[in-house]
Amino acid sequence: MIVRQFVQTAFQQNTRIVACEQTGRAICIDPGEPSPAAVKFVNDSGLRLDGIVLTHGHLDHVGGAAFLHETFPEAEIIAHRDEADLYYALPRQPLLMGFQPHQLASLGMDYDDPPKITRFAEHMGILEVGELRFQVRHCPGHTLGHIVLVEEGEQTVFTGDCLFNGTIGRTDLPGGDHSQLIESIEKNILSLPDDFRVQCGHGPDTTVGRERINNPFLNGLYRR
């Protein structure tokens, strides 16, 4: 499996191009902003971008979807149906976060309406990318329709903003629920073997075992 990470936006979000090494088929997970570098990597590597997969609809994870889809119009846009309202509210999200209209252009947050979701990801469904098989797991708590992607053969899970190295996703935003997020993590991520690599939406990678032992939100230290 080929994974190329691009750290983007003022929120230091991890956008990733993930590809099957044998077939060159690829997806982009969470395009945070327009990224000529990501496009160049796809083209220079001879990859075919089949999908743009959105773990959730926050602006720092979907702000580059339109640019990427314009460049690769054959790529499906994939998200959970419960995330559609948040995704389509992209132009209004900065205002809901407290930014003023006159600030948006300078911050790169003057978004147009995003392209339509073309495929809804289903819980426990399989997303095939060449010889890679990603199992979709619905993990609400950070947002209503948040998903994670599990590739068992590569022992890797892409967790978006559910789980980070040493912490968990915010639950103080619309659609957030702390108890629900903890339940989602326990059921869908901590159920994986300890040596699974966790590729997070922000910050460095970790492993399931490391978070099981050391994450204060999961080991009982910060439990509500």
Backbone torsions as a table, in degrees:
resi	resn	phi	psi	omega
1	MET	NA	130.5	176.4
2	ILE	-96.1	129.2	175.6
3	VAL	-131.3	121.8	176.0
4	ARG	-121.6	124.3	-174.9
5	GLN	-104.2	140.6	175.6
6	PHE	-127.8	119.7	179.0
7	VAL	-86.3	121.9	-169.2
8	GLN	-133.5	164.0	174.8
9	THR	67.9	166.5	177.0
10	ALA	-65.1	-14.7	-179.2
11	PHE	-92.4	4.6	178.3
12	GLN	54.1	52.6	-177.4
13	GLN	-87.6	145.2	-179.3
14	ASN	-94.7	106.6	170.1
15	THR	-91.7	138.8	-178.5
16	ARG	-132.3	136.7	164.5
17	ILE	-95.6	122.5	-178.3
18	VAL	-121.1	127.3	-172.5
19	ALA	-136.5	152.2	171.4
20	CYS	-80.7	120.0	-176.2
21	GLU	-65.1	-31.7	-176.1
22	GLN	-76.4	-34.0	-172.6
23	THR	-113.2	-17.1	-177.4
24	GLY	77.8	5.3	175.6
25	ARG	-76.9	143.4	-170.9
26	ALA	-144.9	159.2	169.5
27	ILE	-130.2	159.2	168.2
28	CYS	-109.7	127.1	176.5
29	ILE	-101.0	115.8	172.7
30	ASP	62.2	71.8	175.4
31	PRO	-73.3	103.9	-172.1
32	GLY	-72.6	-32.8	-179.6
33	GLU	-156.1	165.0	176.5
34	PRO	-55.7	127.3	-172.4
35	SER	-133.5	93.1	172.8
36	PRO	-57.9	-30.5	179.8
37	ALA	-65.1	-39.8	178.2
38	ALA	-66.8	-41.4	177.8
39	VAL	-61.8	-43.9	179.8
40	LYS	-62.0	-40.4	179.3
41	PHE	-62.8	-44.1	178.5
42	VAL	-60.0	-48.6	-176.9
43	ASN	-68.6	-45.3	-178.0
44	ASP	-66.4	-27.6	-179.7
45	SER	-87.8	-2.9	-179.7
46	GLY	68.1	31.6	-178.6
47	LEU	-89.8	158.5	172.3
48	ARG	-112.9	116.1	-178.6
49	LEU	-83.3	109.5	-177.4
50	ASP	-92.6	-24.0	-173.9
51	GLY	-154.3	152.4	172.6
52	ILE	-117.2	106.5	-172.2
53	VAL	-102.9	125.8	-177.1
54	LEU	-108.0	112.8	177.3
55	THR	-65.0	-31.4	175.4
56	HIS	-164.7	176.3	-167.0
57	GLY	-99.7	9.4	179.4
58	HIS	-64.0	148.2	-171.1
59	LEU	-56.4	-34.7	-178.1
60	ASP	-76.3	-1.5	176.7
61	HIS	-115.0	-12.1	-176.6
62	VAL	-128.2	-1.9	-174.0
63	GLY	-62.8	-19.0	178.6
64	GLY	-102.6	6.9	-176.3
65	ALA	-63.6	-41.5	-178.0
66	ALA	-63.9	-45.8	179.3
67	PHE	-59.8	-45.2	-177.8
68	LEU	-67.6	-39.1	-179.4
69	HIS	-70.6	-33.6	175.0
70	GLU	-65.0	-35.4	-179.5
71	THR	-77.3	-37.1	-179.6
72	PHE	-126.0	75.3	-173.0
73	PRO	-65.3	-16.8	179.3
74	GLU	-79.8	-11.1	-178.0
75	ALA	-74.7	129.5	175.0
76	GLU	-70.6	149.3	170.7
77	ILE	-105.6	119.6	-167.8
78	ILE	-120.9	127.9	177.4
79	ALA	-156.6	165.8	175.6
80	HIS	-75.6	145.5	-176.7
81	ARG	-62.9	-29.2	179.7
82	ASP	-72.9	-6.8	-180.0
83	GLU	-100.3	-3.5	-172.8
84	ALA	-61.4	-44.8	-177.2
85	ASP	-61.5	-43.8	178.9
86	LEU	-64.7	-43.2	179.7
87	TYR	-61.1	-47.1	-177.8
88	TYR	-71.5	-14.8	176.0
89	ALA	-85.6	11.3	-176.2
90	LEU	-47.9	-47.6	-178.7
91	PRO	-60.8	-25.3	-177.9
92	ARG	-94.3	-13.1	-175.7
93	GLN	-58.2	-43.5	179.8
94	PRO	-60.6	-36.1	179.6
95	LEU	-67.7	-37.3	177.9
96	LEU	-68.3	-23.0	178.1
97	MET	-85.9	-4.2	176.5
98	GLY	103.7	-1.2	176.8
99	PHE	-73.4	150.4	179.9
100	GLN	-93.6	149.7	-177.3
101	PRO	-53.2	-37.5	-177.1
102	HIS	-72.5	-11.2	-179.9
103	GLN	-88.9	-18.6	-164.8
104	LEU	-64.6	-44.7	-177.0
105	ALA	-61.7	-45.0	-177.6
106	SER	-67.6	-24.9	179.0
107	LEU	-92.3	-1.4	-177.2
108	GLY	71.3	27.0	-176.6
109	MET	-115.5	18.8	177.4
110	ASP	-88.3	72.0	-171.5
111	TYR	-78.8	143.5	166.1
112	ASP	-85.8	174.3	174.8
113	ASP	-61.1	133.6	-177.8
114	PRO	-75.2	159.6	176.4
115	PRO	-65.7	156.8	-175.4
116	LYS	-68.6	143.6	169.4
117	ILE	-65.4	129.3	-177.2
118	THR	-104.3	-11.3	-179.9
119	ARG	-152.7	128.8	177.3
120	PHE	-90.2	128.6	176.4
121	ALA	-79.1	134.3	-178.7
122	GLU	-108.7	143.1	178.1
123	HIS	-57.3	128.2	-179.5
124	MET	71.6	8.2	173.8
125	GLY	-74.6	164.5	-177.8
126	ILE	-112.5	129.7	173.7
127	LEU	-107.7	112.4	-178.7
128	GLU	-92.8	130.3	176.7
129	VAL	-130.4	95.2	-171.1
130	GLY	60.9	-124.3	179.1
131	GLU	-91.7	-0.9	176.2
132	LEU	-83.2	143.6	178.8
133	ARG	-129.4	107.3	-179.5
134	PHE	-96.5	122.3	173.6
135	GLN	-87.4	126.9	179.0
136	VAL	-85.1	131.2	175.1
137	ARG	-126.3	124.1	179.1
138	HIS	-76.4	121.2	-175.1
139	CYS	-129.0	71.7	179.3
140	PRO	-68.3	160.3	179.0
141	GLY	139.8	-46.7	170.2
142	HIS	-78.4	-45.5	169.3
143	THR	-139.2	171.1	-175.8
144	LEU	-66.2	-38.7	-172.6
145	GLY	-113.5	26.8	-178.7
146	HIS	-63.4	139.7	175.3
147	ILE	-126.1	157.0	168.3
148	VAL	-123.7	159.3	-177.5
149	LEU	-120.0	124.8	-178.0
150	VAL	-112.0	123.3	174.0
151	GLU	-113.9	98.5	-171.4
152	GLU	-66.1	-38.9	-178.6
153	GLY	-62.8	-33.6	179.2
154	GLU	-95.1	-1.5	179.8
155	GLN	51.6	52.3	-176.4
156	THR	-138.0	140.7	172.7
157	VAL	-129.0	131.4	176.7
158	PHE	-97.9	113.5	-165.6
159	THR	-103.8	0.6	-179.3
160	GLY	53.9	-129.8	-178.9
161	ASP	-106.4	21.9	173.8
162	CYS	-75.2	-51.2	-170.9
163	LEU	-134.6	133.9	177.6
164	PHE	-122.9	174.6	174.6
165	ASN	-69.6	103.5	176.1
166	GLY	88.5	0.8	179.7
167	THR	-156.9	-171.9	179.5
168	ILE	-132.3	174.6	-178.4
169	GLY	-70.2	157.8	176.0
170	ARG	-65.3	148.1	176.5
171	THR	-128.4	13.8	-179.1
172	ASP	-96.8	6.3	177.9
173	LEU	-98.5	162.7	179.8
174	PRO	-53.5	131.5	-178.2
175	GLY	90.3	-5.1	-178.9
176	GLY	-83.8	147.6	179.1
177	ASP	-154.8	112.6	-173.4
178	HIS	-60.9	-49.5	-178.2
179	SER	-61.6	-39.2	179.6
180	GLN	-66.6	-38.4	179.4
181	LEU	-65.0	-45.3	178.4
182	ILE	-59.5	-44.1	178.4
183	GLU	-61.1	-42.2	179.8
184	SER	-62.8	-43.7	-179.6
185	ILE	-64.5	-45.6	-179.0
186	GLU	-62.5	-41.4	-175.5
187	LYS	-77.0	-39.8	-168.7
188	ASN	-107.3	-16.7	-178.6
189	ILE	-118.3	-51.2	179.5
190	LEU	-68.0	-11.8	174.9
191	SER	-75.7	-10.3	178.5
192	LEU	-82.9	158.7	178.2
193	PRO	-60.6	154.0	-175.0
194	ASP	-59.9	-29.9	-174.7
195	ASP	-86.7	4.9	175.2
196	PHE	-64.6	133.2	176.8
197	ARG	-80.1	134.1	179.0
198	VAL	-106.4	114.5	177.5
199	GLN	-102.2	112.0	-168.4
200	CYS	-94.0	162.7	179.1
201	GLY	-75.4	-19.2	176.0
202	HIS	-144.9	145.3	174.5
203	GLY	79.6	-173.2	-174.3
204	PRO	-76.7	160.9	174.6
205	ASP	-67.0	165.0	176.1
206	THR	-149.9	-165.3	174.4
207	THR	-130.7	161.1	178.2
208	VAL	-60.9	-44.2	-178.0
209	GLY	-64.1	-40.0	179.3
210	ARG	-62.7	-41.7	-180.0
211	GLU	-72.3	-34.4	178.8
212	ARG	-60.0	-38.6	-175.8
213	ILE	-87.5	-42.5	-166.6
214	ASN	-104.3	-19.1	-175.9
215	ASN	-73.5	117.5	-174.1
216	PRO	-65.5	-19.9	177.7
217	PHE	-81.0	-13.7	-175.4
218	LEU	-114.7	-20.7	-177.0
219	ASN	-96.3	6.6	175.8
220	GLY	101.7	-13.3	-175.6
221	LEU	-66.0	-41.6	-176.5
222	TYR	-109.0	17.4	-177.4
223	ARG	-63.7	137.5	176.5
224	ARG	-83.2	NA	NA
